[in-house]
Amino acid sequence: MKKTFSPRYRWGIFAICAFMYILSQFWRVSTAVIAGDLSRDLGISPEMLGLLGGAFFYSFALAQLPMGPLLDRLGPRILISLLGCIGAASVLLFALSGSVSLMILARTGIGIGMAAVLMGSYKIFTTWFSPHEFATLAGLMISIGSLGAICATTPLALLSETFGWRVSFIFMGAMTLLATGLIYLFVKDRPTHQTGMPSPDPPTLAGIFSGLRTVFGSSRFWRLAPLAFASYGTLIVVQGLWGGPYLMHTYGMSKTAAGSILFAIPVGVICGAPLWGRWSDKIRRRKLPILSVQIAMLLIFFSLILNPQLPRWGLVLQFWLLGLTYSSNTILYAQVKETFSLSIAGTALTALNFFVMLGAAVIQHVVGLIMSNWQPSITGVLPVAAFQWGFGFSAILLSLALVIYCSSRDTKHETASS
């Protein structure tokens, strides 16, 4: 006898997927607040801190390329659950590690573990919700997921100061395992009434490569990819790793105080994501909102480089505006989806996501290399110039990406032909 589900069951599925995505967002930026602890406990240099922060994003980015075919063949429930177990085990390895090499390996495993969460959730939503609800759900997921980034600021700082960063990570690893178990036990790939319907044939190897060739061979895609690479990478340099040390070293803040300032970035993202998406939908254009707001983000980032020694309220506003303006970057997913035919829209989306995550990995790593040219003081404090040069490199990349994006073609609420 087939089990039937109430209409409310789908919202339970959404809640479980959102819980898992909150944890994914937490692990992306979890090293910013504890960067000072890692440097002190293990003697990690800025160069290795950059590599450590980027390891998550390197593995996450590389996993995006086969993600579409794997989701089609295994199903999102199985794939998210399988990778989630890898992620939870990697968190435990990170918490127990006594060397940088093991920590890098663990961060790589965490990145792989979280790689299917968002795209897998989107695939689940396509069967449980109507197409008219999808855009709303996608935006809601991004906003809710930002709670994970919030948890990686002041809450993580307080937790680590009370129990230590290792115990804190073990606790969050247990939460990751719990979410993984909920996905496996309660989430279904499709409603029962759809189980008798024929499933689409898994993509052939030839079809996969054909879609990849179409996307990566398109000049229109290469006008969007650099901005995807540079925008998130620039934000994550501050939010994910160097924002905490910057505030502690240049403003003399405690870990908890720095975490409370970083808290403003995800709050800005929560405020901005639906705002810019609504503006884009209202004017039926993508390019204008992206370009204008991303230029504003660049200006905010330049104010960070100038290090004007703002009062606390000024820092909160500065970091909030950084998150607010960055969030217009999410419209790029709509633009790339509308640039290609529906038959390869999934390939185009995961290809863009590949560059989003690759940018976070590479830029964090390179900024660490740049900052390693300055020696910390006896107390472990880096000079302001180290942060200014590191952040300046990020700003140059974002500026170049915006210049390239200017030549992109706008899209409307219609599917472009390939």
C-alpha positions in Angstrom: 0.0 0.0 0.0 1.4 3.4 -1.0 1.8 6.0 1.6 0.2 9.4 0.9 1.5 12.7 2.2 -0.5 15.7 3.4 0.2 19.0 1.6 2.0 20.2 4.7 4.5 17.4 4.3 6.3 19.3 1.6 7.0 22.2 3.9 8.5 19.7 6.3 10.8 18.7 3.5 11.6 22.3 2.8 12.4 22.9 6.5 14.8 19.9 6.7 16.6 21.0 3.5 16.9 24.5 4.9 18.3 23.2 8.1 21.0 21.3 6.2 21.7 24.4 4.1 22.1 26.5 7.3 24.9 24.1 8.3 26.5 24.3 4.8 26.7 28.1 5.1 28.1 27.8 8.6 31.0 25.6 7.5 31.8 27.9 4.6 32.8 30.8 7.0 33.5 28.9 10.3 37.2 29.7 10.3 37.0 33.5 10.4 36.2 33.7 14.2 38.6 31.0 15.2 41.5 32.0 12.9 43.3 33.6 15.9 42.9 30.4 17.9 44.3 28.3 15.0 47.3 30.6 14.6 48.0 30.5 18.4 47.3 26.8 19.0 49.0 25.4 15.9 51.3 28.2 14.8 49.6 28.5 11.4 51.0 31.2 9.1 48.7 33.6 7.1 49.6 31.7 3.9 48.5 28.4 5.4 45.4 30.0 6.9 44.5 31.2 3.4 44.9 27.6 2.1 42.9 26.3 5.0 40.0 28.7 4.4 40.1 27.9 0.7 40.3 24.1 1.0 36.5 23.9 1.6 35.8 25.9 -1.6 38.3 24.1 -3.8 36.6 20.7 -3.2 33.1 22.2 -3.2 33.8 23.8 -6.6 35.2 20.8 -8.2 32.3 18.7 -7.0 29.9 21.0 -8.9 30.9 19.7 -12.3 29.6 16.1 -11.9 26.8 17.2 -9.5 24.0 17.4 -12.0 24.5 13.9 -13.5 25.0 12.4 -10.0 21.8 14.0 -8.7 20.0 12.5 -11.8 21.4 9.0 -11.3 21.4 8.6 -7.5 18.6 11.1 -6.5 19.1 14.1 -4.2 18.1 12.3 -1.0 20.7 9.6 -1.3 23.4 11.9 -2.6 22.9 14.6 0.1 22.8 11.9 2.8 25.9 10.1 1.5 28.0 13.3 1.2 26.6 14.6 4.5 28.1 11.6 6.3 31.5 12.4 4.7 31.1 16.0 5.8 30.2 15.1 9.4 33.2 12.7 9.7 35.5 15.4 8.2 34.3 17.9 10.9 35.3 15.4 13.6 38.7 15.0 11.9 39.1 18.8 11.9 38.3 19.1 15.6 40.7 16.4 16.5 43.5 17.4 14.2 46.9 18.4 15.5 48.5 19.4 12.3 47.7 21.9 9.4 47.9 19.1 6.8 45.1 17.1 8.5 43.0 20.2 8.9 43.3 21.0 5.2 42.3 17.4 4.4 39.3 17.8 6.8 38.2 21.1 5.3 38.4 19.5 1.9 36.1 16.7 3.2 33.7 19.2 4.6 33.5 21.0 1.3 32.7 17.7 -0.5 30.1 16.9 2.2 28.2 20.1 1.6 28.5 20.2 -2.2 25.1 18.7 -3.0 23.0 20.5 -0.4 21.7 23.5 -2.4 21.5 22.0 -5.9 20.0 18.8 -4.4 17.4 20.8 -2.5 16.5 22.7 -5.6 16.0 19.4 -7.5 13.7 18.2 -4.7 11.7 21.4 -4.8 11.0 20.9 -8.5 8.9 17.8 -7.7 7.2 18.9 -4.5 6.3 22.5 -5.5 4.9 24.2 -8.6 7.2 26.0 -11.0 5.5 29.3 -10.0 6.8 28.8 -6.4 10.3 27.9 -7.3 11.9 31.4 -7.5 10.3 32.3 -4.2 11.7 29.1 -2.6 15.1 29.7 -4.0 15.3 33.2 -2.6 13.9 31.9 0.7 16.6 29.2 0.9 19.4 31.8 0.4 18.0 34.1 3.1 17.5 31.2 5.6 20.9 29.8 4.8 22.4 33.1 5.9 21.5 32.1 9.4 24.3 29.6 9.2 26.8 32.4 8.5 25.3 34.3 11.4 25.9 31.3 13.7 29.5 31.4 12.6 30.0 34.9 14.0 29.1 35.9 17.6 27.4 32.6 18.5 30.5 30.6 17.5 32.8 33.1 19.2 30.9 32.7 22.5 30.7 29.0 22.2 34.4 28.7 21.4 35.4 31.0 24.3 33.2 28.9 26.7 34.1 25.4 25.6 37.0 25.8 23.1 36.9 25.7 19.4 37.4 21.9 19.2 34.4 21.1 21.4 32.4 23.7 19.5 33.2 22.0 16.2 32.4 18.6 17.5 28.9 19.9 18.6 28.3 21.4 15.1 29.5 18.2 13.6 26.8 16.4 15.6 24.2 18.8 14.2 25.5 18.1 10.7 25.0 14.4 11.3 21.5 15.0 12.7 20.5 17.0 9.6 21.9 14.3 7.4 19.8 11.6 9.2 16.7 13.8 8.9 17.3 14.0 5.1 17.7 10.3 4.7 14.7 9.3 7.0 12.1 11.9 6.1 12.8 13.5 2.7 11.5 11.9 -0.4 12.7 12.8 -3.9 9.1 13.1 -5.2 5.5 12.7 -3.9 4.1 9.2 -3.8 1.6 10.0 -6.5 4.5 10.6 -8.8 6.3 7.4 -8.2 4.4 5.6 -10.9 5.3 8.3 -13.4 8.2 7.5 -15.7 11.4 9.2 -14.6 13.5 11.1 -17.1 16.4 9.0 -18.5 19.7 9.7 -16.8 21.9 11.9 -19.1 24.3 10.0 -21.3 28.0 10.7 -21.2 27.8 12.2 -24.6 24.9 14.4 -23.6 26.8 15.6 -20.5 29.8 16.6 -22.5 27.7 18.2 -25.1 26.0 20.4 -22.5 29.3 21.3 -21.0 30.8 22.2 -24.4 27.8 24.4 -25.1 28.1 26.3 -21.8 31.9 26.6 -21.6 32.1 27.4 -25.4 29.8 30.3 -25.1 31.2 33.8 -25.0 28.1 34.9 -23.2 28.9 32.6 -20.3 32.4 33.9 -20.0 31.1 37.4 -19.6 29.2 36.3 -16.4 31.7 33.8 -14.9 34.4 36.3 -13.9 31.9 38.3 -11.8 30.6 35.1 -10.2 34.3 34.2 -9.4 35.3 37.7 -8.1 32.2 38.8 -6.2 31.7 35.9 -3.8 35.5 35.5 -3.5 35.8 39.1 -2.4 33.0 38.8 0.2 34.3 35.5 1.6 37.8 36.9 2.1 36.3 39.2 4.7 33.4 37.0 6.0 35.0 33.6 5.8 38.6 34.2 7.0 40.3 37.6 7.2 37.5 39.8 8.6 38.0 38.5 12.1 41.7 39.0 12.2 41.4 42.4 10.5 39.1 43.6 13.3 41.1 42.1 16.1 44.5 43.3 14.7 43.7 46.8 13.5 40.9 47.7 16.0 42.2 45.7 19.0 38.8 43.9 19.3 38.2 40.7 21.2 37.1 37.6 19.3 33.5 38.1 20.5 33.5 41.8 19.5 34.8 41.0 16.0 32.2 38.2 15.7 29.5 40.7 16.5 30.7 43.0 13.6 30.9 40.1 11.2 27.4 39.3 12.2 26.2 42.3 10.1 27.4 40.7 6.8 24.9 37.8 6.7 22.2 40.1 8.0 22.9 42.4 5.0 22.6 39.3 2.7 19.2 38.4 4.2 18.0 41.9 3.7 19.4 42.3 0.2 18.7 39.0 -1.6 14.9 39.4 -1.8 15.2 43.2 -2.4 17.4 43.0 -5.5 15.5 40.0 -6.8 12.2 41.8 -6.5 13.7 44.9 -8.3 15.1 42.7 -11.1 11.7 41.0 -11.5 9.8 44.3 -11.5 11.9 45.9 -14.2 12.3 42.6 -16.1 16.0 43.1 -16.4 19.1 41.4 -14.8 22.1 43.5 -15.9 21.1 46.8 -14.4 20.5 45.6 -10.8 23.7 43.4 -10.9 26.0 46.0 -12.3 24.8 49.0 -10.3 24.7 47.2 -7.0 28.0 45.3 -7.5 29.7 48.7 -8.2 28.3 49.9 -4.9 29.8 46.7 -3.3 33.2 47.6 -4.8 33.0 51.1 -3.3 32.1 49.7 0.1 35.1 47.3 -0.2 37.4 50.2 -1.0 36.3 51.9 2.2 37.5 48.8 4.0 40.9 49.0 2.4 41.3 52.7 3.4 40.9 51.6 7.0 39.4 54.9 8.3 39.1 53.7 11.9 35.3 53.9 12.1 33.4 53.8 15.4 31.6 50.6 16.2 28.3 51.7 14.7 30.2 52.7 11.5 31.8 49.3 11.3 28.4 47.6 11.7 27.0 49.7 8.9 30.0 49.1 6.7 29.9 45.3 7.0 26.1 45.3 6.7 26.3 47.3 3.4 29.0 44.8 2.2 26.5 41.9 2.7 23.6 44.0 1.3 25.4 44.9 -1.9 27.0 41.5 -2.5 23.6 39.8 -2.4 22.7 41.2 -5.9 25.2 38.6 -7.2 22.4 35.9 -6.7 20.6 37.4 -9.8 23.5 36.0 -11.9 21.9 32.6 -11.5 18.7 33.9 -13.2 20.7 35.5 -15.9 22.8 32.4 -16.7 19.6 30.3 -16.6 17.9 32.6 -19.1 21.0 32.7 -21.3 20.8 29.0 -22.3 18.0 26.7 -23.3 16.1 24.8 -20.6 17.6 21.5 -21.7 21.0 22.6 -20.4 19.9 25.1 -17.7 21.0 22.8 -15.0 24.5 22.5 -16.5 24.7 26.2 -16.9 23.7 26.8 -13.2 26.2 24.3 -11.8 28.9 25.7 -14.1 28.3 29.2 -12.7 28.3 27.7 -9.2 31.7 26.2 -9.9 33.2 29.6 -10.5 31.4 31.1 -7.4 33.1 28.5 -5.2 36.4 28.5 -7.1 36.6 32.2 -6.6 36.2 31.8 -2.8 38.9 29.2 -2.7 41.5 30.9 -5.0 41.1 34.5 -3.6 41.3 33.4 0.0 44.4 31.4 -0.8 46.1 34.2 -2.8 45.3 36.8 -0.2 47.0 34.6 2.4 50.1 34.4 0.2 50.1 38.2 -0.1 49.7 38.8 3.6 52.5 36.3 4.4 54.9 38.9 3.2 54.4 40.8 6.5 55.8 39.4 9.7 53.4 39.5 12.7 54.5 41.2 15.9 55.5 39.3 19.0 51.9 39.2 20.1 50.9 37.8 16.6 49.4 41.0 15.3 49.7 41.7 11.5 50.2 45.3 10.4 47.4 47.2 8.7 49.4 47.2 5.4 49.1 43.4 5.2 45.3 43.6 5.2 45.2 46.6 2.8 47.3 44.8 0.2 45.4 41.6 0.6 42.0 43.3 0.3 43.4 45.5 -2.5 44.1 42.4 -4.6 40.5 41.3 -4.1 39.2 44.8 -5.2 41.3 44.7 -8.3 39.8 41.3 -9.3 36.3 42.6 -8.7 37.0 45.7 -10.8 38.2 43.7 -13.7 35.3 41.3 -13.5 32.8 44.3 -13.6 34.6 45.7 -16.7 34.1 42.3 -18.4 30.5 42.0 -17.2 29.7 45.4 -18.9 29.9 43.6 -22.2 27.3 40.9 -21.2 23.9 40.7 -22.8 20.9 41.4 -20.6 18.1 38.7 -20.3 14.4 38.9 -19.6 11.8 36.6 -18.2 12.2 34.2 -21.1 14.5 31.3 -21.9 17.1 32.1 -24.4 18.0 29.7 -27.2 21.3 28.0 -27.1 
